[in-house]
Amino acid sequence: MSSTSKPAPPFLVVIEGFGRFITQSAEHAGYGITLLARATAGMPHALAPRRIRDIRSLLYSYSVGALPVTIVVSIFTGMILALNGGISLQDFGQENLIGRIVAVSMIREMGPFMTALILAASIGSGIAAEIGTMKVSEEIDALDVMSISPIRFLVIPRLVALLLICPMMTVFAGILGIGGGMLVAYSHLDVSPTTFRLDALSTLTHKDMFTGLLKSVVFGITIAVVGCTQGLVTRGGATGVGIATRRAVVVSFLLIIVLGYYITWFSFTP
């Protein structure tokens, strides 16, 4: 006499899936924090001349890979800010103030935010796919057998490269965004470049610039750690690599948004 088990009710399946998601997220978060701590502790010993060459190579490939998209996105972000803000200010006859809106928005918020999203999508996903492929093909295990630390060999160069490239790209994006806003202000709002520039410079403060750079540093570390973490915990062959790549982008996006909010709150809330 055979017995068949009844399928679990749908709500139990949902609860079980949610529980697995929470457990896996907690494990990965703990692994990522540990990975960052170990990479930070090993940084002085890992920056040997060979690692410096690796970092230079990564800096070049990361900047070349993300630069075209950053240029287009930054310019049009500044243009959109100027157009929307200028149309609203025209109702009050204050379109001459558009320079401060574009400058503060690009330097403090949109520059770091857009740059981080671009790097997460283009570079962070690539890191996860590269390391994930090495993991499923047992190359990471081979490094351990040869007494080569995967953290020093793989994680630290990528962490340092993103730690450097993200602030540089953020500054570049901010300048391009302000330039795009200036173009729209002159062509659509009849605001001269001189007026735009003076208004922007008179409004920007050291705190705005520091906040933007702080965000870019935190975002760069986040993208590198998430990408390396997802790569190192990859399981299940080619399918697992695809899942790790997708998860690296999603987790990076979420952390960028959440961390960006809290950095702004910490910097500007009395």
C-alpha positions as semicolon CSV with decimal commas, in nm:
position;residue;x (nm);y (nm);z (nm)
1;M;0,000;0,000;0,000
2;S;0,159;0,321;-0,114
3;S;0,110;0,658;0,043
4;T;0,154;0,993;-0,124
5;S;0,246;1,306;0,067
6;K;0,023;1,604;0,024
7;P;0,182;1,916;-0,123
8;A;0,251;2,191;0,128
9;P;0,002;2,478;0,138
10;P;0,105;2,778;-0,070
11;F;0,151;3,005;0,229
12;L;0,394;2,757;0,384
13;V;0,593;2,747;0,062
14;V;0,613;3,126;0,063
15;I;0,719;3,135;0,429
16;E;0,981;2,866;0,370
17;G;1,121;3,052;0,068
18;F;1,131;3,378;0,261
19;G;1,309;3,206;0,549
20;R;1,571;3,063;0,313
21;F;1,620;3,408;0,162
22;I;1,671;3,570;0,505
23;T;1,911;3,296;0,616
24;Q;2,114;3,312;0,296
25;S;2,124;3,693;0,305
26;A;2,249;3,689;0,665
27;E;2,517;3,433;0,580
28;H;2,635;3,632;0,280
29;A;2,632;3,958;0,477
30;G;2,842;3,801;0,751
31;Y;3,080;3,655;0,493
32;G;3,111;3,993;0,320
33;I;3,190;4,176;0,644
34;T;3,450;3,915;0,732
35;L;3,595;3,939;0,382
36;L;3,626;4,317;0,410
37;A;3,795;4,289;0,750
38;R;4,044;4,030;0,624
39;A;4,115;4,234;0,309
40;T;4,173;4,548;0,516
41;A;4,405;4,361;0,754
42;G;4,602;4,211;0,464
43;M;4,625;4,530;0,261
44;P;4,975;4,640;0,376
45;H;5,126;4,301;0,293
46;A;4,940;4,252;-0,033
47;L;5,037;4,575;-0,210
48;A;5,356;4,429;-0,351
49;P;5,492;4,549;-0,688
50;R;5,312;4,265;-0,867
51;R;4,982;4,360;-0,700
52;I;5,043;4,725;-0,794
53;R;5,067;4,618;-1,157
54;D;4,742;4,426;-1,120
55;I;4,573;4,732;-0,970
56;R;4,695;4,954;-1,255
57;S;4,560;4,706;-1,508
58;L;4,225;4,690;-1,328
59;L;4,205;5,068;-1,306
60;Y;4,253;5,094;-1,680
61;S;3,999;4,825;-1,768
62;Y;3,741;4,955;-1,519
63;S;3,769;5,315;-1,633
64;V;3,759;5,227;-2,004
65;G;3,462;4,998;-1,950
66;A;3,253;5,248;-1,754
67;L;3,363;5,580;-1,903
68;P;3,138;5,597;-2,215
69;V;2,822;5,521;-2,018
70;T;2,924;5,760;-1,740
71;I;2,975;6,045;-1,987
72;V;2,633;6,004;-2,147
73;V;2,443;5,946;-1,822
74;S;2,613;6,235;-1,639
75;I;2,554;6,492;-1,910
76;F;2,190;6,402;-1,956
77;T;2,133;6,382;-1,579
78;G;2,254;6,742;-1,546
79;M;2,043;6,845;-1,843
80;I;1,731;6,682;-1,695
81;L;1,790;6,846;-1,357
82;A;1,833;7,186;-1,520
83;L;1,531;7,148;-1,745
84;N;1,290;7,027;-1,477
85;G;1,419;7,261;-1,209
86;G;1,431;7,556;-1,447
87;I;1,072;7,506;-1,561
88;S;0,958;7,510;-1,198
89;L;1,169;7,814;-1,113
90;Q;1,038;8,005;-1,415
91;D;0,693;8,010;-1,252
92;F;0,844;8,226;-0,978
93;G;1,084;8,421;-1,199
94;Q;1,385;8,263;-1,026
95;E;1,540;8,067;-1,312
96;N;1,874;8,237;-1,238
97;L;1,901;8,008;-0,934
98;I;1,915;7,693;-1,142
99;G;2,294;7,674;-1,108
100;R;2,279;7,596;-0,739
101;I;2,019;7,323;-0,787
102;V;2,220;7,143;-1,052
103;A;2,553;7,183;-0,874
104;V;2,437;7,065;-0,533
105;S;2,235;6,778;-0,680
106;M;2,521;6,652;-0,897
107;I;2,799;6,691;-0,640
108;R;2,613;6,568;-0,333
109;E;2,367;6,313;-0,467
110;M;2,332;6,232;-0,835
111;G;2,702;6,219;-0,923
112;P;2,795;5,954;-0,663
113;F;2,464;5,772;-0,706
114;M;2,469;5,741;-1,085
115;T;2,838;5,656;-1,095
116;A;2,793;5,382;-0,836
117;L;2,499;5,230;-1,023
118;I;2,698;5,227;-1,347
119;L;3,000;5,066;-1,179
120;A;2,781;4,812;-1,000
121;A;2,613;4,709;-1,325
122;S;2,926;4,702;-1,540
123;I;3,213;4,626;-1,299
124;G;3,053;4,462;-0,995
125;S;2,870;4,209;-1,209
126;G;3,192;4,133;-1,395
127;I;3,378;4,073;-1,069
128;A;3,110;3,832;-0,950
129;A;3,110;3,646;-1,282
130;E;3,490;3,626;-1,300
131;I;3,544;3,503;-0,945
132;G;3,234;3,285;-0,960
133;T;3,368;3,109;-1,268
134;M;3,698;3,051;-1,089
135;K;3,508;2,914;-0,790
136;V;3,296;2,659;-0,979
137;S;3,597;2,550;-1,186
138;E;3,790;2,491;-0,860
139;E;4,058;2,750;-0,938
140;I;4,002;2,908;-0,595
141;D;4,069;2,570;-0,433
142;A;4,385;2,539;-0,643
143;L;4,507;2,874;-0,507
144;D;4,453;2,748;-0,152
145;V;4,645;2,429;-0,230
146;M;4,938;2,639;-0,358
147;S;4,921;2,851;-0,038
148;I;4,816;3,158;-0,236
149;S;4,560;3,366;-0,052
150;P;4,255;3,433;-0,273
151;I;4,194;3,749;-0,072
152;R;4,537;3,893;-0,150
153;F;4,539;3,762;-0,506
154;L;4,180;3,843;-0,610
155;V;3,994;4,057;-0,357
156;I;4,242;4,326;-0,253
157;P;4,341;4,443;-0,606
158;R;3,975;4,477;-0,702
159;L;3,889;4,650;-0,376
160;V;4,171;4,902;-0,416
161;A;4,089;4,960;-0,784
162;L;3,723;5,038;-0,711
163;L;3,819;5,242;-0,407
164;L;4,021;5,466;-0,640
165;I;3,811;5,463;-0,955
166;C;3,475;5,540;-0,793
167;P;3,578;5,882;-0,647
168;M;3,757;5,977;-0,969
169;M;3,457;5,884;-1,183
170;T;3,228;6,066;-0,939
171;V;3,422;6,392;-0,973
172;F;3,423;6,350;-1,350
173;A;3,048;6,280;-1,353
174;G;2,978;6,585;-1,137
175;I;3,171;6,815;-1,369
176;L;2,999;6,674;-1,678
177;G;2,657;6,698;-1,514
178;I;2,710;7,061;-1,422
179;G;2,828;7,128;-1,777
180;G;2,515;6,966;-1,919
181;G;2,299;7,171;-1,685
182;M;2,478;7,488;-1,789
183;L;2,411;7,408;-2,154
184;V;2,037;7,365;-2,094
185;A;2,023;7,676;-1,874
186;Y;2,177;7,882;-2,153
187;S;1,978;7,734;-2,442
188;H;1,635;7,695;-2,281
189;L;1,624;7,926;-1,979
190;D;1,829;8,224;-2,105
191;V;2,065;8,194;-1,806
192;S;2,417;8,297;-1,906
193;P;2,706;8,059;-1,830
194;T;2,861;8,326;-1,605
195;T;2,546;8,358;-1,395
196;F;2,512;7,981;-1,377
197;R;2,873;7,934;-1,271
198;L;2,873;8,208;-1,007
199;D;2,548;8,083;-0,856
200;A;2,678;7,727;-0,845
201;L;3,012;7,821;-0,687
202;S;2,849;8,049;-0,430
203;T;2,619;7,768;-0,314
204;L;2,851;7,467;-0,302
205;T;3,014;7,411;0,036
206;H;3,298;7,192;0,154
207;K;3,041;6,971;0,326
208;D;2,865;6,908;-0,006
209;M;3,189;6,804;-0,172
210;F;3,302;6,597;0,124
211;T;2,966;6,418;0,138
212;G;2,983;6,335;-0,233
213;L;3,336;6,198;-0,203
214;L;3,249;6,003;0,111
215;K;2,959;5,841;-0,070
216;S;3,179;5,750;-0,365
217;V;3,436;5,584;-0,137
218;V;3,169;5,388;0,052
219;F;2,996;5,290;-0,273
220;G;3,325;5,173;-0,428
221;I;3,399;4,952;-0,126
222;T;3,043;4,819;-0,132
223;I;3,053;4,725;-0,501
224;A;3,388;4,548;-0,465
225;V;3,294;4,356;-0,151
226;V;2,952;4,250;-0,283
227;G;3,098;4,139;-0,617
228;C;3,378;3,940;-0,455
229;T;3,145;3,791;-0,194
230;Q;2,891;3,672;-0,450
231;G;3,170;3,528;-0,661
232;L;3,332;3,340;-0,375
233;V;3,005;3,185;-0,253
234;T;2,899;3,071;-0,601
235;R;2,767;2,717;-0,626
236;G;2,612;2,511;-0,903
237;G;2,817;2,555;-1,220
238;A;2,722;2,798;-1,496
239;T;2,374;2,848;-1,354
240;G;2,524;2,947;-1,020
241;V;2,752;3,199;-1,190
242;G;2,451;3,363;-1,353
243;I;2,267;3,376;-1,022
244;A;2,571;3,523;-0,846
245;T;2,610;3,789;-1,116
246;R;2,247;3,894;-1,092
247;R;2,254;3,892;-0,714
248;A;2,567;4,108;-0,707
249;V;2,393;4,380;-0,908
250;V;2,071;4,366;-0,705
251;V;2,244;4,369;-0,366
252;S;2,478;4,649;-0,474
253;F;2,187;4,863;-0,594
254;L;1,999;4,815;-0,267
255;L;2,302;4,892;-0,052
256;I;2,390;5,199;-0,258
257;I;2,042;5,344;-0,208
258;V;2,027;5,263;0,164
259;L;2,383;5,375;0,244
260;G;2,338;5,692;0,037
261;Y;2,035;5,789;0,243
262;Y;2,209;5,731;0,575
263;I;2,524;5,919;0,473
264;T;2,314;6,220;0,372
265;W;2,112;6,192;0,693
266;F;2,429;6,170;0,905
267;S;2,596;6,463;0,724
268;F;2,310;6,713;0,714
269;T;2,073;6,628;1,000
270;P;2,135;6,854;1,303
